[in-house]
């Protein structure tokens, strides 16, 4: 499920590419069904964003109720989707994975320019 499928009325190009990249990675991670949030370091690497930029975007997404962010005392942290906030359920289930395009079944690892 892409951000455009969540809000079809917005159409292509309506989302900031960095926000779309973050959501792509978090949706793919949720579909893996690990039950754990993704570390901020991995999220930064998979999106190609610097930690400082990533944290600014995550703050916006957290305030909107789309993601949850947990920060540790050591400066690390993790992030995950608030599945109920997006109206999604069953992410990570076999039925859900079968109906998803391949690009949603694994994290994108390209650098955004």
N, C-alpha and C positions, 0 to 999 in steps of 0.2 A: 504494500500500500504506500503510495507516494503522498507527499504533502498536497499535491494537486488533487488527488482522489479524496483527501480529507476535506478539502474546501474547493470543489469544482467551480464554484462561481467566480473564483479569483483568476483562474486560467494560468497558462504558462507564463513565466517571467514575473509573476506577482510576488514570489518569495525571493528574499535576499539569497544569493547563491550560497553564502556561508551558513545561513540558517538551514537551508535545504540540505546541505552536506551533513550538518550535525544531526538533523532528523533522520536522514538516510542511514547513517551509521547506527544511531540509537534504535531505529526500527529493526534493522538487520540483526543487531545484538539481541534485542528482545525476542526475535523469531528463533534465535538459537536455543532458547529455552533454558538458559543456565540458571535463571532465577537470581542472578547477581547483577549489580550495576557495573558499568564499564568505568575503568579508571580514567581519570582526566588525562593522564599521560598517553594512554592508548587512544583515547578519543581525539586528542590533539594530533597524534601521528596519523591516524586514519583519515582525518579531515584535512590535514596539511595546514592547520591553523596554529599560530603561536599560542602558548598557554594564556597570555594576557588577553588576547583577542577572544579565545575560546571562553574564558571566564566572563567576559562582558556579554557575549551572546547567551551564555547559559543563565546569566542573571535575568535577562529579558524573558527567556523561555520559562524560567522558574516563576517569575512574577506573573506570567500569563497562565500558570498552572499546568504547563505542558510537560515539564521535566522536574525531577527532584535532584538536588545536588547536595552531596555530603562532603564537607571539608574536614580534613584531619588536622591535628595539631602540628604535624610535621610539614604542612603545606600541600600535601597530596590530597586526593579526594576521588570521588566517583560521581557518575551521573547516570540516570535512567529515566525512561519514559514513565509518565503517569498514565498508564494504559486507560483507565477509566475516564480521564479528562479528554482523551482523544476519541472516546466512543469505540475503542477497540477491545476485543477480548479474544482469548484463544491464541494469542501470538505464541509461537513456539510449538503449537500442536501440529501433528502430521497433516490434518485436514487443511489448516491454514497455509502451511508451506506449499502444498501441492498446487494451490490456486494462485500463488504469487509468482510474478515474473522473476527470472533468475537474478536480476540486478538487486532485488530486495532480499535474496536469500544469503548473501554474503556481503561483508562490508566493502565499500569502495576504498581503494588505497591510492587515489591519485591526488596530486598536488593541485590545489586551486590557484588560479593565476589572477 
